[in-house]
Amino acid sequence: MSAKETIAKRAARFLGNGDIVNLGIGIPTLVADFIAPHLSVFLHTENGILGVGPTPLNEPDPNLVNAGKLPVTVMTGASYFDSASSFAMIRGGHIDVSILGVLQMDEMGRIANWAVPGKAVLGVGGAMDLLEGSKRIIVTTLHTTKAGKPKLVKNLNYPLTSERRVDFIITELAVFAVDDRGLILVETGPGITVETVKEKTEADFRIQLNSEFVGFDM
C-alpha cells in the first residue's frame, strides 16, 4: 500500500454511519475506496452528486465525474443537482465531514490549499465554502513536500484559505488533533517515533498520544 493509500485508509476510519462527506481533490478522493462496507456514508461532490461510489474498476462513464473531473461511480439511490443546490447544501451546514488536501498547514491548524503564488490558477473550487460550512474538517496530506520540506509550518507561505482551523490532520507519519491552542500529536504511524515526527515538522505541537484512537491499519 502506498503512503497516500495509507493516509486515505486512516481517514476513512474517522467516518461514521450516516455521515454526508465531501472529498477534496488528491488523496481525499482515495478515501472512497476504503469506507467500511457496513457503513452508510453518502459522498457529496460540489459539481452535483450525492451518493458517489468507489473508483470505477472497468471502463468509466465519461459523463460521470467528480469536482476534480476524475471518473466516479454512483451508489444506488444517488441524486444529481445543479451547482447552486450543491453549494446551498455546503453553506447551509448539511455536510458532516469534509476531507481536504492542502499545500501547507500552520501551527494553529489553519490551511492553505487554493493558490500557489506566481502560478496560474483556474479556479478556487469549493475549499472556502467547505471550510466555513462543514461540521468537521479532516486534512489528508503527505507530511513533507517533494523536496522534503515540512508542510506543517509555523506560518503559511501560501495564501490562507480560511481563518477556520481544521479538526484533524492525517499524514503518513502521524495524526494531529487541533484545538484553540494549536496542534496535538495524538497518534503516530506504524514504526514511526515521536522524534521522527518532530524532525519533519516545523510547527510546534503538544503530545498527547491517545490509545482511544483506532489507529493506522496497514
Backbone bond lengths (Angstrom), bond angles and torsions (degrees), N, CA, C in turn:
res aa  C-N    CA-C-N  psi(-1)  N-CA   C-N-CA  omega(-1)  CA-C   N-CA-C  phi
1 M - - - 1.468 - - 1.533 108.97 -
2 S 1.320 116.59 134.52 1.465 120.52 -179.62 1.527 110.90 -74.27
3 A 1.335 116.55 167.12 1.464 120.28 177.83 1.532 110.83 -60.61
4 K 1.332 115.86 -40.37 1.467 119.13 -179.15 1.535 111.05 -64.92
5 E 1.337 116.36 -39.88 1.468 119.84 178.46 1.531 110.74 -67.11
6 T 1.334 116.82 -37.73 1.467 120.36 177.25 1.525 110.54 -60.47
7 I 1.320 116.23 -43.18 1.466 120.92 178.89 1.535 110.41 -63.75
8 A 1.329 116.08 -46.18 1.468 120.07 -178.56 1.529 111.02 -62.86
9 K 1.328 116.00 -40.73 1.470 119.56 -179.67 1.524 110.48 -64.51
10 R 1.352 116.05 -40.05 1.470 118.94 178.75 1.525 110.27 -65.27
11 A 1.329 116.55 -39.90 1.463 120.03 -179.89 1.523 111.14 -63.65
12 A 1.324 116.58 -39.29 1.467 120.10 -178.36 1.527 111.24 -60.72
13 R 1.338 117.17 -25.97 1.459 120.38 -178.39 1.528 112.33 -76.97
14 F 1.333 116.83 -5.03 1.468 120.91 174.11 1.528 111.42 -85.39
15 L 1.317 117.47 -12.73 1.465 120.00 -172.87 1.522 111.10 -84.50
16 G 1.316 114.88 148.63 1.455 120.36 -178.58 1.521 112.14 -121.38
17 N 1.310 115.53 166.03 1.454 121.18 -178.12 1.529 111.02 -60.60
18 G 1.333 115.85 129.07 1.456 120.87 177.96 1.512 115.06 89.48
19 D 1.327 117.68 -4.19 1.468 119.97 -178.79 1.531 111.36 -64.61
20 I 1.326 115.06 139.64 1.465 121.90 168.89 1.519 106.06 -99.57
21 V 1.330 117.19 120.72 1.463 121.90 -166.10 1.521 110.55 -128.34
22 N 1.332 115.94 132.23 1.464 121.06 173.03 1.523 108.32 -104.40
23 L 1.332 116.00 131.36 1.458 121.36 179.56 1.522 109.55 -108.47
24 G 1.339 116.57 124.85 1.449 121.15 178.09 1.515 112.15 -76.38
25 I 1.321 115.25 -174.34 1.463 122.08 -177.43 1.537 109.59 -80.93
26 G 1.341 115.44 147.31 1.465 120.33 176.55 1.515 111.26 95.47
27 I 1.342 116.57 -135.39 1.458 120.51 -178.11 1.534 112.17 -53.92
28 P 1.329 120.08 -39.25 1.473 118.94 -178.62 1.533 113.72 -55.13
29 T 1.330 118.11 -33.64 1.470 118.49 -178.99 1.528 111.49 -64.11
30 L 1.338 117.12 -24.72 1.468 120.66 179.51 1.529 111.97 -70.90
31 V 1.335 116.55 -20.71 1.463 120.46 -177.21 1.531 110.99 -59.47
32 A 1.328 116.83 -32.00 1.471 120.84 -177.89 1.530 111.94 -57.08
33 D 1.333 116.60 -27.92 1.474 120.07 -176.62 1.523 112.77 -85.58
34 F 1.353 117.73 -4.11 1.467 119.90 -175.37 1.525 113.08 -120.84
35 I 1.316 117.54 10.46 1.467 119.83 179.68 1.521 108.89 -72.51
36 A 1.319 116.48 130.47 1.471 121.07 -178.02 1.525 110.19 -57.70
37 P 1.337 117.24 134.01 1.476 120.26 -175.00 1.522 114.22 -63.34
38 H 1.343 118.22 -21.01 1.461 119.41 -178.81 1.530 111.80 -82.26
39 L 1.354 117.45 -6.30 1.464 120.17 -179.20 1.527 111.31 -94.16
40 S 1.316 115.73 141.46 1.463 121.50 170.39 1.517 107.20 -98.01
41 V 1.330 116.58 94.11 1.463 123.04 178.83 1.519 107.95 -112.52
42 F 1.324 116.68 133.12 1.465 121.50 -175.73 1.526 108.83 -107.99
43 L 1.333 115.83 110.49 1.459 120.52 -177.05 1.520 110.61 -87.63
44 H 1.339 114.29 129.19 1.461 122.26 -177.19 1.520 108.95 -111.28
45 T 1.329 117.01 143.73 1.456 120.63 173.88 1.521 109.32 -131.42
46 E 1.349 115.70 142.42 1.467 120.44 -171.74 1.526 113.46 -59.47
47 N 1.338 116.94 -27.18 1.465 118.12 -178.03 1.526 112.73 -80.23
48 G 1.345 117.96 4.45 1.452 118.50 166.56 1.504 118.85 112.46
49 I 1.338 117.71 41.03 1.467 120.14 173.41 1.530 108.36 -132.15
50 L 1.310 116.82 136.61 1.459 122.65 167.59 1.521 106.40 -121.52
51 G 1.343 115.66 115.20 1.464 120.68 -175.97 1.515 112.44 116.75
52 V 1.340 116.00 31.22 1.471 120.11 176.54 1.521 109.00 -65.15
53 G 1.354 115.66 141.89 1.461 120.74 179.74 1.516 111.71 -106.07
54 P 1.339 116.81 -165.68 1.469 121.17 179.65 1.524 111.94 -66.73
55 T 1.317 115.14 170.67 1.463 121.94 175.67 1.528 109.88 -59.65
56 P 1.341 118.91 134.15 1.470 119.80 -179.49 1.526 111.65 -62.00
57 L 1.327 116.22 135.39 1.463 120.66 -179.67 1.522 111.44 -88.33
58 N 1.324 116.49 -27.87 1.454 120.38 -177.03 1.531 109.54 -111.20
59 E 1.316 117.52 -152.61 1.461 122.28 -178.77 1.527 110.21 -61.64
60 P 1.351 118.63 116.54 1.469 119.30 -177.55 1.529 112.02 -74.79
61 D 1.320 115.44 153.92 1.461 121.86 173.12 1.527 107.52 -80.09
62 P 1.355 119.22 115.33 1.465 120.69 -176.24 1.525 113.69 -64.10
63 N 1.322 117.34 -16.16 1.465 120.84 179.54 1.530 112.49 -92.46
64 L 1.328 116.26 -0.49 1.458 119.95 -176.23 1.522 108.54 -117.06
65 V 1.349 115.95 96.10 1.467 121.08 -176.17 1.525 109.19 -133.69
66 N 1.346 114.77 160.21 1.465 119.29 174.99 1.531 110.16 -90.66
67 A 1.336 117.01 -172.03 1.465 120.64 -176.57 1.524 112.15 -66.21
68 G 1.317 117.20 -20.46 1.459 121.14 176.34 1.518 112.69 -90.66
69 K 1.335 116.51 8.87 1.470 124.39 179.35 1.522 112.68 66.42
70 L 1.320 117.77 22.95 1.456 122.21 175.52 1.522 109.36 -92.99
71 P 1.348 118.07 142.85 1.471 120.12 -179.99 1.525 111.59 -64.82
72 V 1.320 115.56 140.61 1.462 121.38 -179.92 1.522 109.03 -135.06
73 T 1.325 115.32 169.61 1.453 121.82 168.59 1.527 107.48 -109.83
74 V 1.327 116.13 172.37 1.461 119.17 174.19 1.520 109.08 -128.01
75 M 1.331 115.07 151.36 1.455 121.53 179.52 1.529 109.13 -87.21
76 T 1.328 116.10 162.26 1.459 120.94 174.64 1.531 109.20 -58.46
77 G 1.339 116.50 130.55 1.459 120.56 -179.78 1.504 114.20 91.01
78 A 1.339 118.23 1.97 1.466 121.04 179.41 1.524 110.73 -60.75
79 S 1.340 115.44 151.69 1.462 119.12 179.03 1.526 109.91 -126.43
80 Y 1.347 115.10 156.13 1.463 122.20 -178.73 1.529 108.69 -122.01
81 F 1.327 115.56 145.79 1.463 119.40 -179.33 1.515 109.42 -156.54
82 D 1.346 115.68 171.09 1.468 118.73 -177.67 1.535 110.84 -82.13
83 S 1.339 115.35 170.39 1.462 120.14 -175.85 1.527 111.90 -63.73
84 A 1.346 116.69 -34.55 1.465 119.14 179.91 1.529 110.27 -61.64
85 S 1.324 116.46 -43.65 1.467 119.89 178.74 1.528 110.42 -67.18
86 S 1.329 115.44 -38.41 1.462 119.40 -179.50 1.532 111.37 -61.92
87 F 1.333 116.30 -45.97 1.466 119.36 -179.73 1.523 111.57 -73.41
88 A 1.322 117.20 -25.15 1.469 119.77 174.10 1.531 109.99 -66.17
89 M 1.329 115.92 -35.93 1.470 119.52 176.47 1.528 110.06 -62.83
90 I 1.343 115.61 -42.85 1.471 119.82 -178.81 1.524 110.04 -67.31
91 R 1.331 116.73 -53.55 1.458 120.94 -174.99 1.525 112.14 -68.50
92 G 1.332 116.24 -22.13 1.455 119.72 178.72 1.517 113.71 -84.15
93 G 1.336 117.48 2.14 1.455 120.63 176.44 1.517 114.54 80.06
94 H 1.336 117.33 26.16 1.463 120.13 -176.48 1.529 113.82 -97.13
95 I 1.339 117.71 0.67 1.464 120.97 176.84 1.528 107.97 -95.76
96 D 1.322 116.51 120.66 1.469 119.64 -177.80 1.517 112.02 -74.10
97 V 1.317 116.59 -43.86 1.461 121.52 -175.59 1.521 109.41 -139.15
98 S 1.329 116.53 134.08 1.468 120.89 168.38 1.516 108.05 -117.40
99 I 1.319 115.81 133.09 1.462 121.70 177.94 1.524 106.61 -112.07
100 L 1.322 116.14 117.59 1.460 121.22 -170.69 1.520 111.88 -120.79
101 G 1.325 115.74 150.19 1.449 121.72 167.79 1.520 109.03 -91.25
102 V 1.333 117.21 161.98 1.466 120.06 -176.71 1.522 110.58 -143.46
103 L 1.338 114.11 163.33 1.467 121.41 169.13 1.530 109.64 -93.17
104 Q 1.330 115.89 -43.20 1.472 122.13 179.23 1.528 109.22 -150.06
105 M 1.346 114.96 160.42 1.460 122.89 171.19 1.516 107.53 -134.90
106 D 1.344 117.48 141.80 1.464 118.57 176.86 1.521 109.85 -96.18
107 E 1.342 116.19 177.87 1.456 118.90 -172.13 1.520 113.40 -77.70
108 M 1.346 117.11 0.07 1.462 119.77 170.81 1.527 111.49 -101.39
109 G 1.346 116.69 4.49 1.454 120.20 176.82 1.513 114.16 84.55
110 R 1.336 116.71 15.50 1.462 119.51 175.08 1.528 108.24 -90.21
111 I 1.348 117.04 150.97 1.460 119.37 -171.67 1.529 112.68 -122.43
112 A 1.343 114.19 158.81 1.465 123.07 169.17 1.523 106.44 -123.56
113 N 1.315 117.13 123.92 1.464 118.13 -177.53 1.525 114.01 -152.43
114 W 1.346 118.40 17.42 1.464 116.39 -173.49 1.522 113.67 -125.67
115 A 1.309 120.51 -11.04 1.462 120.31 -177.37 1.522 110.87 -153.29
116 V 1.350 114.37 144.34 1.460 121.10 173.00 1.522 106.71 -117.26
117 P 1.343 118.37 115.20 1.460 120.02 -177.69 1.528 112.36 -53.77
118 G 1.348 115.32 132.22 1.458 120.35 178.61 1.506 114.74 90.00
119 K 1.338 117.23 -5.95 1.457 120.77 179.03 1.523 110.13 -117.47
120 A 1.340 115.28 146.99 1.462 120.34 -178.79 1.524 109.79 -68.43
121 V 1.315 115.91 137.02 1.457 122.01 176.75 1.516 107.92 -123.38
122 L 1.335 117.42 126.84 1.458 120.62 -174.56 1.525 112.60 -82.20
123 G 1.322 118.00 -20.20 1.457 119.71 -179.79 1.512 109.34 177.46
124 V 1.328 116.62 154.67 1.459 119.63 -176.52 1.515 111.82 -88.59
125 G 1.347 117.93 -6.88 1.455 119.02 179.73 1.511 111.82 64.38
126 G 1.347 115.36 -147.56 1.463 118.53 -176.56 1.515 113.72 -111.80
127 A 1.338 117.96 16.92 1.465 120.47 -172.28 1.527 112.36 -57.67
128 M 1.347 117.11 -46.85 1.464 119.18 -177.48 1.529 111.01 -63.19
129 D 1.323 115.47 -43.85 1.468 119.91 -179.32 1.524 111.23 -64.11
130 L 1.336 115.88 -41.61 1.464 119.57 -179.24 1.524 111.12 -65.19
131 L 1.330 116.98 -40.17 1.462 119.64 179.05 1.526 111.44 -65.01
132 E 1.312 116.22 -41.05 1.467 119.72 -177.01 1.525 112.46 -79.31
133 G 1.353 116.51 -28.83 1.459 118.09 -171.71 1.508 116.50 -103.26
134 S 1.322 119.04 -17.60 1.469 120.93 -175.77 1.529 110.63 -82.28
135 K 1.317 114.95 148.32 1.459 119.54 -178.90 1.532 111.47 -71.93
136 R 1.326 117.25 -33.80 1.469 120.81 -179.03 1.526 108.33 -142.53
137 I 1.331 115.80 140.55 1.466 121.29 -179.24 1.527 109.20 -120.97
138 I 1.333 115.74 127.77 1.464 122.22 175.20 1.522 107.66 -119.70
139 V 1.320 116.31 129.91 1.464 121.30 177.10 1.522 109.53 -99.65
140 T 1.312 116.80 135.86 1.463 121.32 172.79 1.521 107.83 -122.96
141 T 1.334 116.01 127.67 1.458 119.82 -177.09 1.518 110.57 -163.07
142 L 1.335 116.63 153.50 1.453 119.48 167.92 1.524 108.34 -64.69
143 H 1.334 116.92 150.26 1.458 119.90 -172.05 1.526 112.41 -70.52
144 T 1.341 116.63 -29.76 1.472 120.87 -178.62 1.530 110.05 -131.18
145 T 1.335 114.97 167.35 1.464 120.29 176.33 1.532 109.86 -76.31
146 K 1.333 116.49 175.52 1.464 120.17 176.83 1.525 111.14 -60.49
147 A 1.338 116.33 -26.94 1.471 120.58 178.56 1.530 112.05 -85.85
148 G 1.319 116.89 1.38 1.461 120.51 178.00 1.513 114.72 85.36
149 K 1.336 117.67 10.83 1.460 120.54 -179.97 1.531 110.19 -86.23
150 P 1.328 117.67 145.55 1.470 120.48 -178.77 1.533 111.93 -62.06
151 K 1.319 115.43 141.13 1.466 119.92 171.48 1.529 110.77 -92.81
152 L 1.327 116.64 -22.12 1.468 120.89 174.46 1.517 107.18 -89.39
153 V 1.333 116.51 102.47 1.462 121.96 -171.32 1.531 110.15 -118.95
154 K 1.348 114.83 165.24 1.465 118.88 177.90 1.525 110.18 -68.28
155 N 1.336 116.71 -47.73 1.465 121.69 -179.80 1.527 109.00 -132.46
156 L 1.331 116.48 141.56 1.457 121.78 -176.70 1.528 111.45 -70.58
157 N 1.347 116.24 139.11 1.461 122.12 171.48 1.521 111.65 -95.04
158 Y 1.329 116.23 -17.18 1.463 121.92 -179.83 1.535 109.60 -102.64
159 P 1.334 117.02 161.60 1.476 119.62 -179.57 1.531 112.27 -60.81
160 L 1.323 115.01 133.89 1.465 121.99 -179.93 1.535 110.13 -64.51
161 T 1.329 116.17 140.29 1.468 119.89 177.77 1.519 111.68 -86.70
162 S 1.322 117.13 -41.02 1.468 121.40 -178.36 1.524 108.17 -161.59
163 E 1.313 117.21 154.14 1.464 120.50 175.13 1.526 110.96 -73.98
164 R 1.319 116.72 -16.38 1.461 119.09 -178.85 1.525 110.67 -68.45
165 R 1.307 116.58 131.52 1.459 119.46 174.84 1.528 109.26 -82.28
166 V 1.342 115.80 153.94 1.451 120.55 178.43 1.524 109.19 -82.58
167 D 1.345 116.64 173.76 1.461 120.59 -177.58 1.531 112.40 -97.69
168 F 1.332 116.24 -39.18 1.459 120.05 179.61 1.525 109.33 -141.96
169 I 1.344 116.22 149.03 1.461 123.29 174.78 1.524 107.08 -125.36
170 I 1.326 115.66 126.13 1.468 120.64 -179.15 1.519 108.86 -119.42
171 T 1.337 116.30 123.32 1.456 121.81 172.89 1.526 107.60 -122.22
172 E 1.333 116.15 -179.19 1.460 118.73 177.21 1.526 111.70 -72.96
173 L 1.343 116.85 -11.97 1.462 120.81 -178.20 1.519 113.43 -101.71
174 A 1.324 117.16 -26.71 1.464 117.94 -168.68 1.522 112.17 -165.47
175 V 1.344 113.07 167.10 1.463 121.42 169.00 1.525 107.36 -121.04
176 F 1.330 116.21 129.60 1.459 122.46 175.90 1.532 108.78 -114.06
177 A 1.317 116.04 136.28 1.458 121.02 165.35 1.527 106.82 -94.36
178 V 1.325 116.36 160.89 1.466 120.73 -179.17 1.523 108.56 -129.77
179 D 1.337 115.82 130.92 1.465 119.46 171.93 1.530 108.81 -128.88
180 D 1.321 117.40 -169.95 1.466 119.25 -174.51 1.522 113.69 -71.84
181 R 1.325 117.63 -2.71 1.468 121.85 174.51 1.525 111.90 -103.92
182 G 1.314 118.33 -7.40 1.455 120.88 176.69 1.512 113.41 124.61
183 L 1.344 115.73 -147.32 1.463 122.21 -171.28 1.524 111.96 -88.48
184 I 1.326 115.44 142.00 1.468 121.77 176.30 1.528 107.60 -128.25
185 L 1.323 116.81 120.69 1.469 120.35 175.05 1.519 108.18 -76.40
186 V 1.331 116.73 114.37 1.472 119.95 -176.40 1.514 112.60 -110.56
187 E 1.349 116.38 -11.92 1.459 118.33 -175.29 1.520 108.89 -161.96
188 T 1.335 117.38 141.01 1.464 120.42 173.31 1.522 108.81 -113.17
189 G 1.326 115.66 155.51 1.452 120.76 179.35 1.526 111.32 -71.96
190 P 1.337 116.73 168.61 1.467 120.36 -179.21 1.524 111.48 -58.12
191 G 1.335 117.06 125.14 1.453 121.71 177.91 1.517 114.59 75.82
192 I 1.316 117.66 5.25 1.473 121.78 -178.29 1.528 109.27 -98.47
193 T 1.316 116.59 129.95 1.459 120.83 178.85 1.530 110.43 -93.57
194 V 1.319 114.96 161.50 1.468 120.25 175.70 1.525 109.49 -61.27
195 E 1.317 117.09 -35.98 1.468 121.12 -179.76 1.526 110.81 -62.14
196 T 1.328 116.78 -39.58 1.464 120.34 178.08 1.526 110.92 -63.92
197 V 1.333 115.90 -42.41 1.466 119.80 178.49 1.524 110.14 -61.86
198 K 1.342 116.98 -43.37 1.466 120.59 179.49 1.531 110.72 -61.64
199 E 1.328 115.79 -41.24 1.472 120.84 -177.32 1.519 112.24 -62.10
200 K 1.334 117.06 -33.24 1.461 121.39 -174.32 1.523 112.96 -103.80
201 T 1.341 116.53 12.76 1.465 121.28 -178.27 1.520 109.47 -125.55
202 E 1.337 117.09 123.12 1.476 120.04 177.44 1.528 111.15 -80.97
203 A 1.311 116.73 -36.45 1.466 120.87 -177.27 1.522 110.82 -67.74
204 D 1.321 115.22 148.26 1.463 119.76 172.94 1.524 109.23 -75.96
205 F 1.320 115.79 148.84 1.471 119.63 176.27 1.517 109.83 -152.23
206 R 1.313 115.02 152.71 1.462 121.10 172.57 1.531 109.37 -88.43
207 I 1.314 116.41 161.27 1.466 120.89 -178.50 1.517 109.41 -118.31
208 Q 1.318 114.83 122.39 1.468 120.34 178.89 1.524 107.53 -147.64
209 L 1.331 115.82 68.05 1.465 119.71 -177.17 1.517 108.97 -59.93
210 N 1.324 115.09 130.51 1.455 120.52 -167.23 1.519 110.07 -123.22
211 S 1.321 116.00 112.48 1.468 120.04 -178.43 1.517 112.41 -70.27
212 E 1.341 116.88 -11.57 1.462 118.83 179.75 1.528 111.55 -75.04
213 F 1.337 117.07 -17.57 1.449 118.84 177.56 1.524 109.46 -72.01
214 V 1.312 117.40 145.53 1.461 120.64 -172.99 1.517 112.12 -71.77
215 G 1.311 118.92 -23.26 1.446 121.89 173.65 1.513 114.74 88.33
216 F 1.331 114.11 166.12 1.462 121.01 173.90 1.525 107.90 -68.52
217 D 1.284 116.91 148.28 1.455 121.67 177.26 1.516 107.47 -129.85
218 M 1.307 116.65 99.67 1.459 120.28 -176.83 1.528 111.41 -76.98
